[in-house]
Amino acid sequence: RLFYRQVKNLILSDAIYCPAETCILLASYAMQAKHKDYNETKHQPGVLANERLLPDRVREQFHFSNDEWEKRIINWWKEHKGLT
C-alpha cells in the first residue's frame, strides 16, 4: 500500500511523468481498488468529486469539465469488472 501511495503521489505531483491516457487508466484502477466494481445504482454522479485522481497538468491540458473527466474515468472503471 505504501508503494502505491508513493507512486500515486509522485504522479499527481508530476514528479513522475505519466501520459494523460495512462493517468485516466490509473485513476480508473484506483477507483476499482477502492470501490470495487462500478455499480450505476451505488455510484451516483459525483462519486469522483472528492477524489484526487489526475495531475493538474492533465486537467489543464484538456479543459474538460469535472463531469467529462468523471465520465471518462468511469468508462474505464466499468471495464475492470471482477478485478477485485
Backbone torsions as a table, in degrees:
resi	resn	phi	psi	omega
1	ARG	NA	-41.3	-179.3
2	LEU	-61.0	-43.7	179.1
3	PHE	-60.7	-45.4	178.3
4	TYR	-56.5	-48.9	-178.5
5	ARG	-63.6	-39.7	179.4
6	GLN	-63.7	-46.8	-179.9
7	VAL	-64.6	-43.3	178.5
8	LYS	-57.9	-46.7	-179.9
9	ASN	-65.1	-37.3	177.6
10	LEU	-65.6	-38.4	177.3
11	ILE	-68.9	-45.9	-178.8
12	LEU	-63.6	-31.7	179.5
13	SER	-88.6	-1.9	-178.3
14	ASP	67.4	19.4	173.1
15	ALA	-70.7	-28.1	172.1
16	ILE	-117.5	124.3	179.1
17	TYR	-74.6	135.8	177.5
18	CYS	-138.5	124.8	179.0
19	PRO	-58.4	152.5	-175.7
20	ALA	-54.4	-48.3	-177.9
21	GLU	-62.8	-37.2	177.4
22	THR	-67.8	-37.1	176.4
23	CYS	-60.3	-42.7	179.5
24	ILE	-65.7	-42.5	177.8
25	LEU	-62.2	-45.9	179.0
26	LEU	-63.2	-36.6	176.9
27	ALA	-62.3	-40.4	179.5
28	SER	-66.9	-37.3	175.5
29	TYR	-66.5	-37.2	178.1
30	ALA	-62.2	-40.5	178.2
31	MET	-67.4	-38.8	177.6
32	GLN	-62.4	-43.7	-179.2
33	ALA	-65.9	-39.2	-176.3
34	LYS	-81.4	-41.1	-171.8
35	HIS	-114.4	1.9	-177.3
36	LYS	67.6	-157.7	-176.9
37	ASP	-59.7	141.0	176.2
38	TYR	-65.1	133.9	178.8
39	ASN	-133.1	114.0	-175.0
40	GLU	-57.6	-33.4	179.5
41	THR	-73.6	-42.9	-176.8
42	LYS	-79.0	-39.7	-175.5
43	HIS	-100.1	86.3	-176.9
44	GLN	-72.8	162.3	174.7
45	PRO	-52.4	137.0	-177.3
46	GLY	96.5	1.8	-178.0
47	VAL	-58.6	-26.5	-179.2
48	LEU	-93.9	-1.2	-172.3
49	ALA	-56.1	-36.2	-177.0
50	ASN	-100.0	12.6	-179.0
51	GLU	-103.8	135.8	171.8
52	ARG	-99.2	104.2	-171.5
53	LEU	-118.1	-18.2	-175.5
54	LEU	-128.7	143.9	174.1
55	PRO	-64.1	149.2	178.1
56	ASP	-56.4	-35.5	180.0
57	ARG	-56.3	-42.0	-179.0
58	VAL	-69.4	-43.9	178.7
59	ARG	-60.8	-42.8	-178.9
60	GLU	-70.6	-32.5	-176.9
61	GLN	-65.6	-35.3	-171.7
62	PHE	-109.9	-15.4	175.5
63	HIS	54.9	37.7	175.1
64	PHE	-84.7	153.3	174.0
65	SER	-72.7	166.1	176.9
66	ASN	-59.3	-37.5	178.0
67	ASP	-63.0	-40.9	179.3
68	GLU	-66.1	-41.6	177.0
69	TRP	-62.0	-44.6	-179.5
70	GLU	-58.7	-45.3	179.8
71	LYS	-60.4	-42.2	-179.5
72	ARG	-64.6	-44.9	-179.9
73	ILE	-66.9	-42.8	-179.5
74	ILE	-64.4	-37.8	177.3
75	ASN	-57.3	-42.0	176.6
76	TRP	-71.0	-41.6	-178.7
77	TRP	-56.7	-41.9	179.1
78	LYS	-57.9	-30.4	-179.2
79	GLU	-70.8	-15.6	-175.6
80	HIS	-93.5	12.8	-177.8
81	LYS	-51.8	130.0	177.2
82	GLY	87.4	1.4	-177.8
83	LEU	-79.0	-13.5	-179.3
84	THR	-112.0	NA	NA
